[in-house]
Amino acid sequence: MAFHRPPSIRLDDLADPRHSEPAAALRAEMAALAPAMPLVPEWLMAGAVQQTGLEDFGDDRFREPLGVLCQALREEAEVSDVGTVNLAVQIQQALVARLRLEDLLKRHPEIRDVELRRPIIIAGLPRTGTTHLHNLMSADPALRFLPYWESLEPIPPPGEDPRDPAPRIERTAAALGAVDVLMPHFKRMHDMWPEHAHEEIQLLNSACASLFFETQAIVPAYRDWLRGTDQTPAYEYLRTMLQAIQWLRPAGERWVLKSPGHLEQFAVLRRVFPDAFVVVTHRDPVAVTRSMCTMLAYAARMSCDRPDPVRIGRYWAQRLELMLGSAAAERDLLPDAMDVHFNEFMADDLAMVERIYARAGQPYTPEARKAQAAFLADHPRGKHGGVRYGLADFGLDPAERAQVLAPYIERFNVEPED
């Protein structure tokens, strides 16, 4: 049967969101909970303890960024009641995962000896093809990836078999159902389902050191902490979490991972994952800015009643400058890494995957190619329809952005897009 892509739309309610009746009802239910859910570390940690019956959070270094984050959310982010509940739930979820990990490590210290063999790590901005590349490579049964359900609940609650993901998949599906009610067009920009290959950014949430929180709200103080503090402890925590997941649910032993935050952490990646093969994706940063600002401005209705697209545009234009500047400055720290350009990848995605495998020393077997071709057939690009993007919605000028980002464009020979 031929695939018919739905027509693209333009999101014209970024500053004044329109909500369906089911979405409005769900938002009202969430807002009613806000007075009892303060964004303060003590309350969030106490709630995680209550949910798990556990008390040991392990290494205390997560407390500083948690405090910085909560203060920034209260004082800088202009968070709505709906946003307060949404953020509190996500932070508590990360703290619950932390408590469960520490409990597991006490009972099974041998987890720290698990080998993470030559992981393949994709580092690139959102909207540069990282999700498509990650999902495509994850279709290979010889590689191991982090499914979305496992990123949210890496350690199952007591009584659930860690090798049977069905309960966690069911809970994840329910959560995604709510997201689809609240943000019905989000899947046009970033399609998610319980089993899709997800970023380890969610695991870094448990260290309270993650770019994820910036995508939820404008938090300059937290951004400055994240950039100004050595993130080695957070990445060491990520490594331990991956070891625990691999121990709990044996599967392929070579991970394929992905996160945009890695662009600022090349030195840390090399230190914590010394045998990793890193793939750095590149795309016209003006096009990326346009697309990413649209996606984040649309998602901002989850944290603000009336998002400010210009404020969001200003914040993320600067944020992308910083990330790309760090990537350019530290790229030579990864001499064996591979640069992948978006236009070349989109022109022939399987050919690019084959090139990546060759550089990474990963056999590109007939089984891998067949599985990836099947994934492409089952997940055609744009199956939910597209979104038309424009920088003017965010008070940004394309020519000015191109000029500011010229050093990155020239450093990596990135082709401009229309």
C-alpha positions, -999 to +999 in steps of 0.1 A: +000+000+000+014+034-010+023+058+018+004+091+018+020+118+039-004+141+057+000+178+046+024+200+065+010+226+089+022+259+104+018+262+142+001+296+147-007+292+184+028+291+199+023+322+220-013+316+228-019+278+228-052+264+218-062+232+236-087+206+227-114+199+253-097+167+265-064+186+268-080+214+287-096+189+311-063+171+316-045+204+322-071+214+348-066+181+367-028+187+366-030+223+377-051+214+407-022+193+420+003+221+418-001+236+453+009+203+468+040+198+446+066+225+453+097+225+431+121+223+461+147+196+465+136+184+500+100+178+489+110+161+456+135+138+474+110+130+502+085+120+475+109+097+458+117+081+492+080+076+499+074+060+465+102+035+469+107+030+506+144+036+500+165+064+515+201+061+501+206+084+471+243+076+469+269+101+459+258+136+472+271+154+442+236+154+426+223+177+453+241+209+440+226+208+405+192+197+419+193+228+440+204+251+412+177+236+389+149+240+414+158+276+421+160+284+384+126+268+378+111+289+406+128+322+398+136+322+361+113+299+342+079+314+346+065+280+352+027+275+352+008+252+375+007+226+348+044+230+343+051+227+381+033+193+381+049+181+349+084+190+361+079+177+396+068+143+382+098+141+359+124+151+385+109+127+410+110+099+384+147+106+380+152+105+417+133+072+420+156+057+394+185+069+414+173+053+447+166+020+429+200+020+413+218+025+446+197-003+462+206-026+434+243-018+436+244-026+473+229-060+466+250-067+435+283-048+436+295-069+407+275-047+384+304-022+385+326-048+367+303-051+337+321-042+305+306-016+282+325-027+250+333+000+225+300+019+225+290+039+194+279+073+206+260+098+183+266+134+192+246+161+174+220+188+177+183+178+175+170+182+140+203+170+125+192+134+117+204+119+151+171+103+159+167+087+125+203+075+126+199+062+161+167+043+154+181+029+121+212+015+138+192+003+167+172-019+144+203-041+140+199-070+164+237-071+169+236-037+187+221-027+219+200+005+224+181+022+252+144+019+245+122+048+257+105+026+284+139+017+298+151+053+298+122+063+320+124+033+344+159+017+340+155-002+373+120-019+376+101-017+409+103-047+433+083-076+421+087-070+384+110-092+363+137-070+347+137-092+317+100-087+311+095-051+300+057-054+295+046-035+327+071-006+320+061-005+283+024-003+294+032+026+317+052+044+291+024+040+265+000+056+289+023+085+295+028+090+257-010+089+253-013+118+277+015+137+257-004+131+225-036+146+241-017+177+254+006+182+223-011+164+193+014+179+168+046+170+186+049+137+168+052+156+135+085+169+148+097+141+170+079+108+169+081+087+200+067+053+210+076+030+240+101+008+222+119+035+201+156+041+206+158+070+231+186+092+244+205+085+275+198+121+284+170+107+306+196+086+325+216+117+331+185+132+347+192+110+377+225+128+382+205+161+379+230+171+352+212+170+319+203+192+289+168+177+292+158+202+318+167+231+296+144+217+269+116+219+295+120+255+306+143+285+303+168+282+331+199+304+325+214+298+360+211+260+355+226+263+320+256+282+334+261+256+361+260+228+336+285+245+313+307+257+341+311+225+361+331+194+353+305+168+342+328+138+347+308+126+378+275+127+359+290+107+330+305+082+354+270+079+369+256+073+333+282+046+328+271+029+360+235+031+350+243+015+317+262-013+334+232-020+356+208-021+327+231-044+308+234-067+339+196-067+345+186-074+309+213-092+290+212-084+252+237-072+226+268-059+244+278-031+221+257+000+228+246+026+203+239+058+223+228+093+214+224+127+230+228+164+220+244+172+253+275+152+243+285+181+219+297+200+250+314+170+266+339+156+242+367+156+267+345+139+293+333+113+268+369+104+260+377+102+297+347+081+308+342+060+276+378+059+262+371+032+236+339+048+223+334+055+186+318+089+183+296+100+153+292+138+151+263+149+130+262+183+112+234+203+095+230+240+085+227+256+120+203+282+107+179+255+096+185+237+129+177+269+149+145+274+129+133+238+135+144+234+171+129+267+182+096+257+167+096+223+184+106+238+218+082+267+216+054+242+209+065+220+238+067+251+261+029+248+266+038+220+290+056+245+313+040+279+306+004+290+300+015+316+275+050+309+261+070+337+247+084+326+214+109+355+212+123+347+246+126+310+236+142+320+203+167+342+220+176+316+246+181+287+221+198+308+195+225+315+221+224+280+235+231+265+200+260+289+195+275+277+228+270+240+220+284+243+184+313+264+197+322+238+222+320+210+196+342+229+172+368+237+199+370+202+212+365+182+180+402+174+178+400+156+211+383+128+193+406+122+163+390+089+154+354+103+154+334+105+122+316+136+109+283+129+092+265+156+072+227+157+072+223+161+034+246+131+027+228+110+052+193+119+039+204+112+003+212+075+011+208+066+048+217+029+045+249+037+026+259+062+053+251+036+080+274+011+062+302+037+062+297+043+099+299+005+106+331+003+086+347+031+106+334+017+139+347-018+132+311-032+133+303-059+108+275-048+085+258-081+081+229-091+058+208-094+089+216-058+099+208-045+065+175-065+063+164-053+098+172-016+089+154-018+056+124-032+074+126-004+099+125+021+070+095+004+055+076+004+088+086+040+097+085+062+067+098+097+072+070+122+078+043+097+084+025+121+107+030+151+084+055+179+087+056+214+102+065+246+083+092+266+102+101+303+102+127+322+122+106+354+122+083+338+148+111+340+172+125+374+165+155+360+147+171+370+114+185+342+092+213+363+078+224+374+113+223+338+125+244+326+095+270+353+102+273+345+139+275+307+132+299+311+103+330+297+122+311+264+128+298+263+092+333+269+078+350+245+103+329+216+092+321+226+057+283+226+063+261+234+033+234+260+038+197+251+032+170+271+017 
